[in-house]
Amino acid sequence: MFLSDDPALGPVIRRVGPIALKARRLTPYESLVRAVIHQQLSGKAAATILGRFQERFGAGGFPVPESVLGASDEKLRAVGLSGQKASYLRGVARAAADGTLPTLRQCSRMEDEAIIATLTTLKGVGRWTVEMFLIFNLGRPDVLPALDLGVRRGFQIAHRRRQMPEPKVLARHGARWAPHRTQATLYLWKAADGAASPSA
């Protein structure tokens, strides 16, 4: 079915209009490092820490895995990283350095679930993080992050429900949007942030 034919999504799509998704195509290493730094922080705080991290360890570019692995805990914490996040970054850097982290080219040949299974073996990298990687870095067209609060809230608003759906319920319902679940996700986020309300 066309997403615009969906009884709940259709009105959202008509109010919001077209949404274009442009894949960033960063290396998996850089994308995951950025994601870990952003975990549980506001965008502004994360940007500040990321800027310090790049300035301290990047030598004019994005820090290479060897720079992260060679840095002491004190130096990593000095840019604003918690001890836990420093540990996560070391794990991502180690996987990149030893070749266990797939390259962008390798990811391009892998199915979504295979990428999720591979990347979630890294400590600090959960399913939601990998789903964001699939959507925004690889531009995969059929990803529905059912654990995402914004997606669940958007579904609640679009369907005029009293409560947010449980992730399993959302995933089951979202199966009807395949193979366009990423586009549905973008519209559910718009619904959640108020951009798709009738008064907007």
PyMOL commands that set and color helices and strands:
alter all, ss='L'
color gray80, all
select helices_A, chain A and resi 3-5+9-16+28-38+43-57+65-69+73-78+83-98+104-108+112-119+127-137+149-158+167-177+181-192
alter helices_A, ss='H'
color red, helices_A
deselect
rebuild
show_as cartoon
